[in-house]
Amino acid sequence: MKLRMLAVSALSLLALSACGESKTDRALSGAGLGAGAGALGGAIAGGSPVTGAVIGGAAGAAAGALTDKDDVDLGKPVWRD
């Protein structure tokens, strides 16, 4: 069950980590989404939500920074309206 939850969290993180046009926007949105997904995954899996948020935030920031707009484009981030 924990492995399944980790896999779902990782896929969600990668799918949602790329909002924005610049590397900075993508890293910031990825970090926020990753932290939320990690906290939720940690709580559901019976671990620490804080640890999950830290790991998810780092992974989301990395995924956002390492992808470009052509890989995944979820539009303009909220803070750029």
N, CA, C, O and CB atoms as a CASP TS submission, in Angstrom:
PFRMAT TS
TARGET T0000
AUTHOR 0000-0000-0000
METHOD Language model
MODEL 1
PARENT N/A
ATOM      1  N   MET     1       0.823  -1.197   0.000  1.00  0.00           N
ATOM      2  CA  MET     1       0.000   0.000   0.000  1.00  0.00           C
ATOM      3  C   MET     1       0.866   1.258   0.000  1.00  0.00           C
ATOM      4  O   MET     1       0.576   2.226  -0.704  1.00  0.00           O
ATOM      5  CB  MET     1      -0.936  -0.001   1.207  1.00  0.00           C
ATOM      6  N   LYS     2       1.932   1.229   0.801  1.00  0.00           N
ATOM      7  CA  LYS     2       2.800   2.403   0.853  1.00  0.00           C
ATOM      8  C   LYS     2       3.489   2.639  -0.487  1.00  0.00           C
ATOM      9  O   LYS     2       3.642   3.783  -0.915  1.00  0.00           O
ATOM     10  CB  LYS     2       3.845   2.243   1.960  1.00  0.00           C
ATOM     11  N   LEU     3       3.901   1.566  -1.147  1.00  0.00           N
ATOM     12  CA  LEU     3       4.545   1.701  -2.444  1.00  0.00           C
ATOM     13  C   LEU     3       3.583   2.268  -3.480  1.00  0.00           C
ATOM     14  O   LEU     3       3.972   3.098  -4.302  1.00  0.00           O
ATOM     15  CB  LEU     3       5.083   0.355  -2.909  1.00  0.00           C
ATOM     16  N   ARG     4       2.356   1.832  -3.443  1.00  0.00           N
ATOM     17  CA  ARG     4       1.343   2.357  -4.366  1.00  0.00           C
ATOM     18  C   ARG     4       1.115   3.845  -4.132  1.00  0.00           C
ATOM     19  O   ARG     4       1.021   4.623  -5.081  1.00  0.00           O
ATOM     20  CB  ARG     4       0.019   1.590  -4.209  1.00  0.00           C
ATOM     21  N   MET     5       1.027   4.236  -2.863  1.00  0.00           N
ATOM     22  CA  MET     5       0.817   5.648  -2.536  1.00  0.00           C
ATOM     23  C   MET     5       2.009   6.495  -2.980  1.00  0.00           C
ATOM     24  O   MET     5       1.842   7.610  -3.474  1.00  0.00           O
ATOM     25  CB  MET     5       0.580   5.820  -1.027  1.00  0.00           C
ATOM     26  N   LEU     6       3.204   5.957  -2.798  1.00  0.00           N
ATOM     27  CA  LEU     6       4.402   6.663  -3.235  1.00  0.00           C
ATOM     28  C   LEU     6       4.407   6.831  -4.750  1.00  0.00           C
ATOM     29  O   LEU     6       4.759   7.898  -5.252  1.00  0.00           O
ATOM     30  CB  LEU     6       5.660   5.916  -2.780  1.00  0.00           C
ATOM     31  N   ALA     7       4.022   5.796  -5.476  1.00  0.00           N
ATOM     32  CA  ALA     7       3.986   5.862  -6.937  1.00  0.00           C
ATOM     33  C   ALA     7       2.944   6.870  -7.418  1.00  0.00           C
ATOM     34  O   ALA     7       3.208   7.644  -8.338  1.00  0.00           O
ATOM     35  CB  ALA     7       3.689   4.478  -7.525  1.00  0.00           C
ATOM     36  N   VAL     8       1.775   6.863  -6.806  1.00  0.00           N
ATOM     37  CA  VAL     8       0.733   7.825  -7.181  1.00  0.00           C
ATOM     38  C   VAL     8       1.193   9.241  -6.881  1.00  0.00           C
ATOM     39  O   VAL     8       0.987  10.143  -7.694  1.00  0.00           O
ATOM     40  CB  VAL     8      -0.585   7.523  -6.440  1.00  0.00           C
ATOM     41  N   SER     9       1.805   9.447  -5.737  1.00  0.00           N
ATOM     42  CA  SER     9       2.302  10.778  -5.378  1.00  0.00           C
ATOM     43  C   SER     9       3.373  11.243  -6.353  1.00  0.00           C
ATOM     44  O   SER     9       3.374  12.402  -6.766  1.00  0.00           O
ATOM     45  CB  SER     9       2.859  10.775  -3.951  1.00  0.00           C
ATOM     46  N   ALA    10       4.280  10.353  -6.721  1.00  0.00           N
ATOM     47  CA  ALA    10       5.351  10.715  -7.641  1.00  0.00           C
ATOM     48  C   ALA    10       4.801  11.075  -9.019  1.00  0.00           C
ATOM     49  O   ALA    10       5.235  12.055  -9.624  1.00  0.00           O
ATOM     50  CB  ALA    10       6.354   9.572  -7.759  1.00  0.00           C
ATOM     51  N   LEU    11       3.864  10.298  -9.510  1.00  0.00           N
ATOM     52  CA  LEU    11       3.273  10.603 -10.811  1.00  0.00           C
ATOM     53  C   LEU    11       2.492  11.910 -10.780  1.00  0.00           C
ATOM     54  O   LEU    11       2.565  12.699 -11.722  1.00  0.00           O
ATOM     55  CB  LEU    11       2.364   9.468 -11.255  1.00  0.00           C
ATOM     56  N   SER    12       1.750  12.142  -9.710  1.00  0.00           N
ATOM     57  CA  SER    12       1.020  13.394  -9.566  1.00  0.00           C
ATOM     58  C   SER    12       1.970  14.571  -9.513  1.00  0.00           C
ATOM     59  O   SER    12       1.729  15.610 -10.129  1.00  0.00           O
ATOM     60  CB  SER    12       0.151  13.367  -8.320  1.00  0.00           C
ATOM     61  N   LEU    13       3.041  14.402  -8.780  1.00  0.00           N
ATOM     62  CA  LEU    13       4.044  15.448  -8.653  1.00  0.00           C
ATOM     63  C   LEU    13       4.633  15.808 -10.007  1.00  0.00           C
ATOM     64  O   LEU    13       4.730  16.989 -10.344  1.00  0.00           O
ATOM     65  CB  LEU    13       5.148  15.012  -7.702  1.00  0.00           C
ATOM     66  N   LEU    14       5.020  14.826 -10.775  1.00  0.00           N
ATOM     67  CA  LEU    14       5.595  15.102 -12.080  1.00  0.00           C
ATOM     68  C   LEU    14       4.577  15.710 -13.027  1.00  0.00           C
ATOM     69  O   LEU    14       4.923  16.582 -13.824  1.00  0.00           O
ATOM     70  CB  LEU    14       6.161  13.840 -12.677  1.00  0.00           C
ATOM     71  N   ALA    15       3.351  15.275 -12.956  1.00  0.00           N
ATOM     72  CA  ALA    15       2.324  15.810 -13.840  1.00  0.00           C
ATOM     73  C   ALA    15       1.969  17.251 -13.515  1.00  0.00           C
ATOM     74  O   ALA    15       1.618  18.023 -14.408  1.00  0.00           O
ATOM     75  CB  ALA    15       1.089  14.958 -13.767  1.00  0.00           C
ATOM     76  N   LEU    16       2.057  17.618 -12.244  1.00  0.00           N
ATOM     77  CA  LEU    16       1.637  18.950 -11.835  1.00  0.00           C
ATOM     78  C   LEU    16       2.782  19.909 -11.551  1.00  0.00           C
ATOM     79  O   LEU    16       2.548  21.030 -11.100  1.00  0.00           O
ATOM     80  CB  LEU    16       0.788  18.845 -10.631  1.00  0.00           C
ATOM     81  N   SER    17       3.993  19.497 -11.802  1.00  0.00           N
ATOM     82  CA  SER    17       5.131  20.296 -11.362  1.00  0.00           C
ATOM     83  C   SER    17       5.537  21.401 -12.322  1.00  0.00           C
ATOM     84  O   SER    17       6.510  22.107 -12.056  1.00  0.00           O
ATOM     85  CB  SER    17       6.289  19.411 -11.138  1.00  0.00           C
ATOM     86  N   ALA    18       4.843  21.573 -13.403  1.00  0.00           N
ATOM     87  CA  ALA    18       5.373  22.449 -14.435  1.00  0.00           C
ATOM     88  C   ALA    18       4.437  23.577 -14.840  1.00  0.00           C
ATOM     89  O   ALA    18       4.118  23.708 -16.021  1.00  0.00           O
ATOM     90  CB  ALA    18       5.710  21.649 -15.629  1.00  0.00           C
ATOM     91  N   CYS    19       3.999  24.374 -13.914  1.00  0.00           N
ATOM     92  CA  CYS    19       3.228  25.565 -14.244  1.00  0.00           C
ATOM     93  C   CYS    19       4.191  26.720 -14.433  1.00  0.00           C
ATOM     94  O   CYS    19       5.092  26.906 -13.615  1.00  0.00           O
ATOM     95  CB  CYS    19       2.179  25.887 -13.142  1.00  0.00           C
ATOM     96  N   GLY    20       4.026  27.487 -15.473  1.00  0.00           N
ATOM     97  CA  GLY    20       4.850  28.663 -15.685  1.00  0.00           C
ATOM     98  C   GLY    20       5.719  28.550 -16.915  1.00  0.00           C
ATOM     99  O   GLY    20       5.886  27.477 -17.497  1.00  0.00           O
ATOM    100  N   GLU    21       6.268  29.691 -17.293  1.00  0.00           N
ATOM    101  CA  GLU    21       7.077  29.744 -18.492  1.00  0.00           C
ATOM    102  C   GLU    21       8.567  29.744 -18.185  1.00  0.00           C
ATOM    103  O   GLU    21       9.347  29.148 -18.927  1.00  0.00           O
ATOM    104  CB  GLU    21       6.721  30.961 -19.294  1.00  0.00           C
ATOM    105  N   SER    22       8.977  30.399 -17.108  1.00  0.00           N
ATOM    106  CA  SER    22      10.402  30.452 -16.783  1.00  0.00           C
ATOM    107  C   SER    22      10.780  29.292 -15.865  1.00  0.00           C
ATOM    108  O   SER    22       9.918  28.678 -15.236  1.00  0.00           O
ATOM    109  CB  SER    22      10.760  31.801 -16.120  1.00  0.00           C
ATOM    110  N   LYS    23      12.059  29.006 -15.799  1.00  0.00           N
ATOM    111  CA  LYS    23      12.547  27.943 -14.907  1.00  0.00           C
ATOM    112  C   LYS    23      12.195  28.264 -13.456  1.00  0.00           C
ATOM    113  O   LYS    23      11.859  27.364 -12.686  1.00  0.00           O
ATOM    114  CB  LYS    23      14.080  27.760 -15.058  1.00  0.00           C
ATOM    115  N   THR    24      12.270  29.532 -13.082  1.00  0.00           N
ATOM    116  CA  THR    24      11.956  29.931 -11.709  1.00  0.00           C
ATOM    117  C   THR    24      10.494  29.684 -11.386  1.00  0.00           C
ATOM    118  O   THR    24      10.176  29.123 -10.338  1.00  0.00           O
ATOM    119  CB  THR    24      12.296  31.403 -11.488  1.00  0.00           C
ATOM    120  N   ASP    25       9.599  30.098 -12.276  1.00  0.00           N
ATOM    121  CA  ASP    25       8.166  29.867 -12.061  1.00  0.00           C
ATOM    122  C   ASP    25       7.864  28.381 -11.958  1.00  0.00           C
ATOM    123  O   ASP    25       7.081  27.956 -11.108  1.00  0.00           O
ATOM    124  CB  ASP    25       7.343  30.491 -13.195  1.00  0.00           C
ATOM    125  N   ARG    26       8.479  27.603 -12.814  1.00  0.00           N
ATOM    126  CA  ARG    26       8.228  26.167 -12.827  1.00  0.00           C
ATOM    127  C   ARG    26       8.759  25.515 -11.558  1.00  0.00           C
ATOM    128  O   ARG    26       8.121  24.618 -11.007  1.00  0.00           O
ATOM    129  CB  ARG    26       8.865  25.521 -14.061  1.00  0.00           C
ATOM    130  N   ALA    27       9.926  25.959 -11.089  1.00  0.00           N
ATOM    131  CA  ALA    27      10.490  25.405  -9.852  1.00  0.00           C
ATOM    132  C   ALA    27       9.633  25.787  -8.649  1.00  0.00           C
ATOM    133  O   ALA    27       9.397  24.956  -7.772  1.00  0.00           O
ATOM    134  CB  ALA    27      11.938  25.897  -9.648  1.00  0.00           C
ATOM    135  N   LEU    28       9.163  27.030  -8.596  1.00  0.00           N
ATOM    136  CA  LEU    28       8.326  27.474  -7.473  1.00  0.00           C
ATOM    137  C   LEU    28       6.987  26.743  -7.442  1.00  0.00           C
ATOM    138  O   LEU    28       6.551  26.276  -6.390  1.00  0.00           O
ATOM    139  CB  LEU    28       8.088  28.983  -7.555  1.00  0.00           C
ATOM    140  N   SER    29       6.341  26.649  -8.596  1.00  0.00           N
ATOM    141  CA  SER    29       5.054  25.953  -8.607  1.00  0.00           C
ATOM    142  C   SER    29       5.239  24.464  -8.327  1.00  0.00           C
ATOM    143  O   SER    29       4.416  23.848  -7.650  1.00  0.00           O
ATOM    144  CB  SER    29       4.345  26.153  -9.958  1.00  0.00           C
ATOM    145  N   GLY    30       6.311  23.896  -8.843  1.00  0.00           N
ATOM    146  CA  GLY    30       6.598  22.491  -8.567  1.00  0.00           C
ATOM    147  C   GLY    30       6.856  22.245  -7.095  1.00  0.00           C
ATOM    148  O   GLY    30       6.409  21.240  -6.542  1.00  0.00           O
ATOM    149  N   ALA    31       7.579  23.162  -6.454  1.00  0.00           N
ATOM    150  CA  ALA    31       7.853  23.020  -5.020  1.00  0.00           C
ATOM    151  C   ALA    31       6.565  23.085  -4.204  1.00  0.00           C
ATOM    152  O   ALA    31       6.367  22.293  -3.283  1.00  0.00           O
ATOM    153  CB  ALA    31       8.827  24.111  -4.551  1.00  0.00           C
ATOM    154  N   GLY    32       5.702  24.017  -4.540  1.00  0.00           N
ATOM    155  CA  GLY    32       4.433  24.141  -3.806  1.00  0.00           C
ATOM    156  C   GLY    32       3.545  22.930  -3.975  1.00  0.00           C
ATOM    157  O   GLY    32       3.015  22.391  -3.004  1.00  0.00           O
ATOM    158  N   LEU    33       3.389  22.509  -5.207  1.00  0.00           N
ATOM    159  CA  LEU    33       2.550  21.337  -5.473  1.00  0.00           C
ATOM    160  C   LEU    33       3.164  20.070  -4.894  1.00  0.00           C
ATOM    161  O   LEU    33       2.457  19.215  -4.361  1.00  0.00           O
ATOM    162  CB  LEU    33       2.333  21.168  -6.976  1.00  0.00           C
ATOM    163  N   GLY    34       4.478  19.956  -5.001  1.00  0.00           N
ATOM    164  CA  GLY    34       5.160  18.787  -4.455  1.00  0.00           C
ATOM    165  C   GLY    34       5.057  18.717  -2.941  1.00  0.00           C
ATOM    166  O   GLY    34       4.877  17.638  -2.375  1.00  0.00           O
ATOM    167  N   ALA    35       5.170  19.865  -2.286  1.00  0.00           N
ATOM    168  CA  ALA    35       5.055  19.886  -0.830  1.00  0.00           C
ATOM    169  C   ALA    35       3.655  19.454  -0.390  1.00  0.00           C
ATOM    170  O   ALA    35       3.502  18.696   0.567  1.00  0.00           O
ATOM    171  CB  ALA    35       5.374  21.289  -0.287  1.00  0.00           C
ATOM    172  N   GLY    36       2.650  19.941  -1.090  1.00  0.00           N
ATOM    173  CA  GLY    36       1.274  19.544  -0.758  1.00  0.00           C
ATOM    174  C   GLY    36       1.043  18.055  -0.983  1.00  0.00           C
ATOM    175  O   GLY    36       0.464  17.369  -0.141  1.00  0.00           O
ATOM    176  N   ALA    37       1.503  17.569  -2.130  1.00  0.00           N
ATOM    177  CA  ALA    37       1.329  16.148  -2.434  1.00  0.00           C
ATOM    178  C   ALA    37       2.137  15.280  -1.475  1.00  0.00           C
ATOM    179  O   ALA    37       1.681  14.215  -1.057  1.00  0.00           O
ATOM    180  CB  ALA    37       1.741  15.856  -3.882  1.00  0.00           C
ATOM    181  N   GLY    38       3.331  15.738  -1.132  1.00  0.00           N
ATOM    182  CA  GLY    38       4.173  14.978  -0.203  1.00  0.00           C
ATOM    183  C   GLY    38       3.592  14.926   1.195  1.00  0.00           C
ATOM    184  O   GLY    38       3.642  13.887   1.853  1.00  0.00           O
ATOM    185  N   ALA    39       3.040  16.041   1.654  1.00  0.00           N
ATOM    186  CA  ALA    39       2.418  16.063   2.983  1.00  0.00           C
ATOM    187  C   ALA    39       1.211  15.132   3.024  1.00  0.00           C
ATOM    188  O   ALA    39       1.030  14.380   3.982  1.00  0.00           O
ATOM    189  CB  ALA    39       1.996  17.499   3.364  1.00  0.00           C
ATOM    190  N   LEU    40       0.400  15.185   1.995  1.00  0.00           N
ATOM    191  CA  LEU    40      -0.767  14.308   1.921  1.00  0.00           C
ATOM    192  C   LEU    40      -0.339  12.846   1.839  1.00  0.00           C
ATOM    193  O   LEU    40      -0.894  11.990   2.529  1.00  0.00           O
ATOM    194  CB  LEU    40      -1.639  14.674   0.709  1.00  0.00           C
ATOM    195  N   GLY    41       0.639  12.569   1.003  1.00  0.00           N
ATOM    196  CA  GLY    41       1.131  11.197   0.874  1.00  0.00           C
ATOM    197  C   GLY    41       1.735  10.683   2.165  1.00  0.00           C
ATOM    198  O   GLY    41       1.527   9.528   2.537  1.00  0.00           O
ATOM    199  N   GLY    42       2.488  11.543   2.854  1.00  0.00           N
ATOM    200  CA  GLY    42       3.074  11.147   4.130  1.00  0.00           C
ATOM    201  C   GLY    42       2.020  10.844   5.172  1.00  0.00           C
ATOM    202  O   GLY    42       2.143   9.878   5.926  1.00  0.00           O
ATOM    203  N   ALA    43       0.982  11.668   5.216  1.00  0.00           N
ATOM    204  CA  ALA    43      -0.090  11.454   6.188  1.00  0.00           C
ATOM    205  C   ALA    43      -0.872  10.180   5.880  1.00  0.00           C
ATOM    206  O   ALA    43      -1.194   9.414   6.788  1.00  0.00           O
ATOM    207  CB  ALA    43      -1.035  12.657   6.208  1.00  0.00           C
ATOM    208  N   ILE    44      -1.177   9.954   4.618  1.00  0.00           N
ATOM    209  CA  ILE    44      -1.940   8.764   4.238  1.00  0.00           C
ATOM    210  C   ILE    44      -1.132   7.493   4.454  1.00  0.00           C
ATOM    211  O   ILE    44      -1.672   6.468   4.872  1.00  0.00           O
ATOM    212  CB  ILE    44      -2.380   8.858   2.780  1.00  0.00           C
ATOM    213  N   ALA    45       0.164   7.563   4.168  1.00  0.00           N
ATOM    214  CA  ALA    45       1.012   6.381   4.300  1.00  0.00           C
ATOM    215  C   ALA    45       1.391   6.092   5.748  1.00  0.00           C
ATOM    216  O   ALA    45       2.049   5.088   6.023  1.00  0.00           O
ATOM    217  CB  ALA    45       2.264   6.553   3.474  1.00  0.00           C
ATOM    218  N   GLY    46       0.990   6.947   6.667  1.00  0.00           N
ATOM    219  CA  GLY    46       1.291   6.725   8.074  1.00  0.00           C
ATOM    220  C   GLY    46       2.628   7.293   8.514  1.00  0.00           C
ATOM    221  O   GLY    46       3.060   7.055   9.642  1.00  0.00           O
ATOM    222  N   GLY    47       3.285   8.038   7.644  1.00  0.00           N
ATOM    223  CA  GLY    47       4.556   8.669   7.984  1.00  0.00           C
ATOM    224  C   GLY    47       4.342  10.093   8.453  1.00  0.00           C
ATOM    225  O   GLY    47       3.239  10.479   8.839  1.00  0.00           O
ATOM    226  N   SER    48       5.385  10.846   8.416  1.00  0.00           N
ATOM    227  CA  SER    48       5.332  12.238   8.841  1.00  0.00           C
ATOM    228  C   SER    48       4.931  13.142   7.674  1.00  0.00           C
ATOM    229  O   SER    48       5.588  13.119   6.633  1.00  0.00           O
ATOM    230  CB  SER    48       6.689  12.675   9.418  1.00  0.00           C
ATOM    231  N   PRO    49       3.863  13.942   7.825  1.00  0.00           N
ATOM    232  CA  PRO    49       3.495  14.887   6.776  1.00  0.00           C
ATOM    233  C   PRO    49       4.583  15.932   6.524  1.00  0.00           C
ATOM    234  O   PRO    49       4.747  16.398   5.396  1.00  0.00           O
ATOM    235  CB  PRO    49       2.198  15.579   7.140  1.00  0.00           C
ATOM    236  N   VAL    50       5.327  16.300   7.569  1.00  0.00           N
ATOM    237  CA  VAL    50       6.389  17.297   7.406  1.00  0.00           C
ATOM    238  C   VAL    50       7.517  16.728   6.542  1.00  0.00           C
ATOM    239  O   VAL    50       8.009  17.391   5.629  1.00  0.00           O
ATOM    240  CB  VAL    50       6.938  17.744   8.789  1.00  0.00           C
ATOM    241  N   THR    51       7.910  15.513   6.840  1.00  0.00           N
ATOM    242  CA  THR    51       8.953  14.869   6.028  1.00  0.00           C
ATOM    243  C   THR    51       8.479  14.708   4.590  1.00  0.00           C
ATOM    244  O   THR    51       9.238  14.956   3.653  1.00  0.00           O
ATOM    245  CB  THR    51       9.339  13.493   6.619  1.00  0.00           C
ATOM    246  N   GLY    52       7.238  14.298   4.415  1.00  0.00           N
ATOM    247  CA  GLY    52       6.676  14.171   3.074  1.00  0.00           C
ATOM    248  C   GLY    52       6.661  15.490   2.331  1.00  0.00           C
ATOM    249  O   GLY    52       6.941  15.536   1.133  1.00  0.00           O
ATOM    250  N   ALA    53       6.332  16.580   3.045  1.00  0.00           N
ATOM    251  CA  ALA    53       6.300  17.895   2.417  1.00  0.00           C
ATOM    252  C   ALA    53       7.693  18.342   1.995  1.00  0.00           C
ATOM    253  O   ALA    53       7.865  18.914   0.919  1.00  0.00           O
ATOM    254  CB  ALA    53       5.689  18.918   3.364  1.00  0.00           C
ATOM    255  N   VAL    54       8.677  18.086   2.831  1.00  0.00           N
ATOM    256  CA  VAL    54      10.056  18.473   2.491  1.00  0.00           C
ATOM    257  C   VAL    54      10.551  17.696   1.272  1.00  0.00           C
ATOM    258  O   VAL    54      11.099  18.277   0.335  1.00  0.00           O
ATOM    259  CB  VAL    54      11.002  18.233   3.692  1.00  0.00           C
ATOM    260  N   ILE    55      10.354  16.398   1.294  1.00  0.00           N
ATOM    261  CA  ILE    55      10.800  15.567   0.170  1.00  0.00           C
ATOM    262  C   ILE    55      10.017  15.908  -1.094  1.00  0.00           C
ATOM    263  O   ILE    55      10.601  16.041  -2.169  1.00  0.00           O
ATOM    264  CB  ILE    55      10.643  14.070   0.505  1.00  0.00           C
ATOM    265  N   GLY    56       8.700  16.048  -0.970  1.00  0.00           N
ATOM    266  CA  GLY    56       7.876  16.389  -2.126  1.00  0.00           C
ATOM    267  C   GLY    56       8.199  17.757  -2.689  1.00  0.00           C
ATOM    268  O   GLY    56       8.225  17.942  -3.906  1.00  0.00           O
ATOM    269  N   GLY    57       8.446  18.718  -1.811  1.00  0.00           N
ATOM    270  CA  GLY    57       8.802  20.064  -2.262  1.00  0.00           C
ATOM    271  C   GLY    57      10.112  20.076  -3.021  1.00  0.00           C
ATOM    272  O   GLY    57      10.231  20.737  -4.053  1.00  0.00           O
ATOM    273  N   ALA    58      11.092  19.351  -2.518  1.00  0.00           N
ATOM    274  CA  ALA    58      12.390  19.281  -3.199  1.00  0.00           C
ATOM    275  C   ALA    58      12.260  18.585  -4.552  1.00  0.00           C
ATOM    276  O   ALA    58      12.824  19.038  -5.548  1.00  0.00           O
ATOM    277  CB  ALA    58      13.417  18.541  -2.322  1.00  0.00           C
ATOM    278  N   ALA    59      11.518  17.491  -4.579  1.00  0.00           N
ATOM    279  CA  ALA    59      11.335  16.768  -5.840  1.00  0.00           C
ATOM    280  C   ALA    59      10.537  17.598  -6.841  1.00  0.00           C
ATOM    281  O   ALA    59      10.846  17.601  -8.033  1.00  0.00           O
ATOM    282  CB  ALA    59      10.629  15.428  -5.590  1.00  0.00           C
ATOM    283  N   GLY    60       9.517  18.300  -6.364  1.00  0.00           N
ATOM    284  CA  GLY    60       8.720  19.149  -7.250  1.00  0.00           C
ATOM    285  C   GLY    60       9.518  20.311  -7.812  1.00  0.00           C
ATOM    286  O   GLY    60       9.385  20.650  -8.988  1.00  0.00           O
ATOM    287  N   ALA    61      10.345  20.920  -6.976  1.00  0.00           N
ATOM    288  CA  ALA    61      11.192  22.017  -7.450  1.00  0.00           C
ATOM    289  C   ALA    61      12.168  21.521  -8.507  1.00  0.00           C
ATOM    290  O   ALA    61      12.385  22.178  -9.526  1.00  0.00           O
ATOM    291  CB  ALA    61      11.957  22.657  -6.279  1.00  0.00           C
ATOM    292  N   ALA    62      12.748  20.367  -8.257  1.00  0.00           N
ATOM    293  CA  ALA    62      13.686  19.797  -9.226  1.00  0.00           C
ATOM    294  C   ALA    62      12.977  19.452 -10.535  1.00  0.00           C
ATOM    295  O   ALA    62      13.481  19.748 -11.618  1.00  0.00           O
ATOM    296  CB  ALA    62      14.364  18.545  -8.645  1.00  0.00           C
ATOM    297  N   ALA    63      11.810  18.827 -10.429  1.00  0.00           N
ATOM    298  CA  ALA    63      11.069  18.459 -11.639  1.00  0.00           C
ATOM    299  C   ALA    63      10.655  19.696 -12.422  1.00  0.00           C
ATOM    300  O   ALA    63      10.730  19.705 -13.651  1.00  0.00           O
ATOM    301  CB  ALA    63       9.832  17.628 -11.279  1.00  0.00           C
ATOM    302  N   GLY    64      10.222  20.733 -11.730  1.00  0.00           N
ATOM    303  CA  GLY    64       9.841  21.970 -12.408  1.00  0.00           C
ATOM    304  C   GLY    64      11.014  22.657 -13.069  1.00  0.00           C
ATOM    305  O   GLY    64      10.890  23.191 -14.172  1.00  0.00           O
ATOM    306  N   ALA    65      12.156  22.647 -12.396  1.00  0.00           N
ATOM    307  CA  ALA    65      13.337  23.310 -12.942  1.00  0.00           C
ATOM    308  C   ALA    65      13.967  22.517 -14.087  1.00  0.00           C
ATOM    309  O   ALA    65      14.578  23.101 -14.982  1.00  0.00           O
ATOM    310  CB  ALA    65      14.362  23.528 -11.843  1.00  0.00           C
ATOM    311  N   LEU    66      13.825  21.213 -14.063  1.00  0.00           N
ATOM    312  CA  LEU    66      14.461  20.377 -15.086  1.00  0.00           C
ATOM    313  C   LEU    66      13.604  20.156 -16.325  1.00  0.00           C
ATOM    314  O   LEU    66      14.087  19.617 -17.320  1.00  0.00           O
ATOM    315  CB  LEU    66      14.814  19.052 -14.497  1.00  0.00           C
ATOM    316  N   THR    67      12.345  20.561 -16.277  1.00  0.00           N
ATOM    317  CA  THR    67      11.499  20.448 -17.465  1.00  0.00           C
ATOM    318  C   THR    67      11.396  21.825 -18.103  1.00  0.00           C
ATOM    319  O   THR    67      11.666  22.837 -17.458  1.00  0.00           O
ATOM    320  CB  THR    67      10.080  19.883 -17.109  1.00  0.00           C
ATOM    321  N   ASP    68      11.008  21.858 -19.358  1.00  0.00           N
ATOM    322  CA  ASP    68      10.757  23.152 -19.967  1.00  0.00           C
ATOM    323  C   ASP    68       9.326  23.205 -20.482  1.00  0.00           C
ATOM    324  O   ASP    68       8.606  22.207 -20.449  1.00  0.00           O
ATOM    325  CB  ASP    68      11.757  23.427 -21.105  1.00  0.00           C
ATOM    326  N   LYS    69       8.927  24.367 -20.955  1.00  0.00           N
ATOM    327  CA  LYS    69       7.538  24.597 -21.345  1.00  0.00           C
ATOM    328  C   LYS    69       7.049  23.604 -22.397  1.00  0.00           C
ATOM    329  O   LYS    69       5.863  23.275 -22.434  1.00  0.00           O
ATOM    330  CB  LYS    69       7.379  26.005 -21.867  1.00  0.00           C
ATOM    331  N   ASP    70       7.938  23.132 -23.237  1.00  0.00           N
ATOM    332  CA  ASP    70       7.543  22.191 -24.279  1.00  0.00           C
ATOM    333  C   ASP    70       7.260  20.793 -23.733  1.00  0.00           C
ATOM    334  O   ASP    70       6.541  20.021 -24.367  1.00  0.00           O
ATOM    335  CB  ASP    70       8.618  22.115 -25.332  1.00  0.00           C
ATOM    336  N   ASP    71       7.816  20.456 -22.566  1.00  0.00           N
ATOM    337  CA  ASP    71       7.583  19.148 -21.964  1.00  0.00           C
ATOM    338  C   ASP    71       6.183  19.065 -21.368  1.00  0.00           C
ATOM    339  O   ASP    71       5.410  18.170 -21.710  1.00  0.00           O
ATOM    340  CB  ASP    71       8.632  18.859 -20.888  1.00  0.00           C
ATOM    341  N   VAL    72       5.859  19.993 -20.483  1.00  0.00           N
ATOM    342  CA  VAL    72       4.560  20.048 -19.820  1.00  0.00           C
ATOM    343  C   VAL    72       4.191  21.510 -19.687  1.00  0.00           C
ATOM    344  O   VAL    72       4.983  22.292 -19.161  1.00  0.00           O
ATOM    345  CB  VAL    72       4.581  19.330 -18.421  1.00  0.00           C
ATOM    346  N   ASP    73       3.009  21.905 -20.148  1.00  0.00           N
ATOM    347  CA  ASP    73       2.586  23.287 -20.049  1.00  0.00           C
ATOM    348  C   ASP    73       1.202  23.357 -19.440  1.00  0.00           C
ATOM    349  O   ASP    73       0.210  23.041 -20.096  1.00  0.00           O
ATOM    350  CB  ASP    73       2.608  23.962 -21.420  1.00  0.00           C
ATOM    351  N   LEU    74       1.136  23.771 -18.187  1.00  0.00           N
ATOM    352  CA  LEU    74      -0.145  23.910 -17.495  1.00  0.00           C
ATOM    353  C   LEU    74      -0.604  25.367 -17.429  1.00  0.00           C
ATOM    354  O   LEU    74      -1.535  25.693 -16.693  1.00  0.00           O
ATOM    355  CB  LEU    74      -0.042  23.337 -16.088  1.00  0.00           C
ATOM    356  N   GLY    75       0.038  26.225 -18.182  1.00  0.00           N
ATOM    357  CA  GLY    75      -0.397  27.616 -18.247  1.00  0.00           C
ATOM    358  C   GLY    75       0.372  28.534 -17.320  1.00  0.00           C
ATOM    359  O   GLY    75       1.342  28.143 -16.671  1.00  0.00           O
ATOM    360  N   LYS    76      -0.098  29.764 -17.284  1.00  0.00           N
ATOM    361  CA  LYS    76       0.542  30.797 -16.483  1.00  0.00           C
ATOM    362  C   LYS    76       0.242  30.580 -15.009  1.00  0.00           C
ATOM    363  O   LYS    76      -0.902  30.286 -14.661  1.00  0.00           O
ATOM    364  CB  LYS    76       0.079  32.192 -16.925  1.00  0.00           C
ATOM    365  N   PRO    77       1.248  30.716 -14.117  1.00  0.00           N
ATOM    366  CA  PRO    77       0.990  30.531 -12.690  1.00  0.00           C
ATOM    367  C   PRO    77       0.119  31.641 -12.130  1.00  0.00           C
ATOM    368  O   PRO    77       0.053  32.730 -12.700  1.00  0.00           O
ATOM    369  CB  PRO    77       2.298  30.467 -11.922  1.00  0.00           C
ATOM    370  N   VAL    78      -0.536  31.375 -11.036  1.00  0.00           N
ATOM    371  CA  VAL    78      -1.479  32.309 -10.417  1.00  0.00           C
ATOM    372  C   VAL    78      -0.814  33.640 -10.097  1.00  0.00           C
ATOM    373  O   VAL    78      -1.431  34.694 -10.255  1.00  0.00           O
ATOM    374  CB  VAL    78      -2.068  31.704  -9.145  1.00  0.00           C
ATOM    375  N   TRP    79       0.452  33.602  -9.645  1.00  0.00           N
ATOM    376  CA  TRP    79       1.099  34.829  -9.224  1.00  0.00           C
ATOM    377  C   TRP    79       1.551  35.693 -10.394  1.00  0.00           C
ATOM    378  O   TRP    79       2.108  36.767 -10.165  1.00  0.00           O
ATOM    379  CB  TRP    79       2.270  34.507  -8.355  1.00  0.00           C
ATOM    380  N   ARG    80       1.338  35.276 -11.625  1.00  0.00           N
ATOM    381  CA  ARG    80       1.715  36.062 -12.810  1.00  0.00           C
ATOM    382  C   ARG    80       0.494  36.639 -13.543  1.00  0.00           C
ATOM    383  O   ARG    80       0.623  37.067 -14.690  1.00  0.00           O
ATOM    384  CB  ARG    80       2.526  35.192 -13.772  1.00  0.00           C
ATOM    385  N   ASP    81      -0.668  36.660 -12.915  1.00  0.00           N
ATOM    386  CA  ASP    81      -1.878  37.184 -13.586  1.00  0.00           C
ATOM    387  C   ASP    81      -1.790  38.599 -13.898  1.00  0.00           C
ATOM    388  O   ASP    81      -2.727  39.168 -14.457  1.00  0.00           O
ATOM    389  CB  ASP    81      -3.071  36.971 -12.774  1.00  0.00           C
TER
END
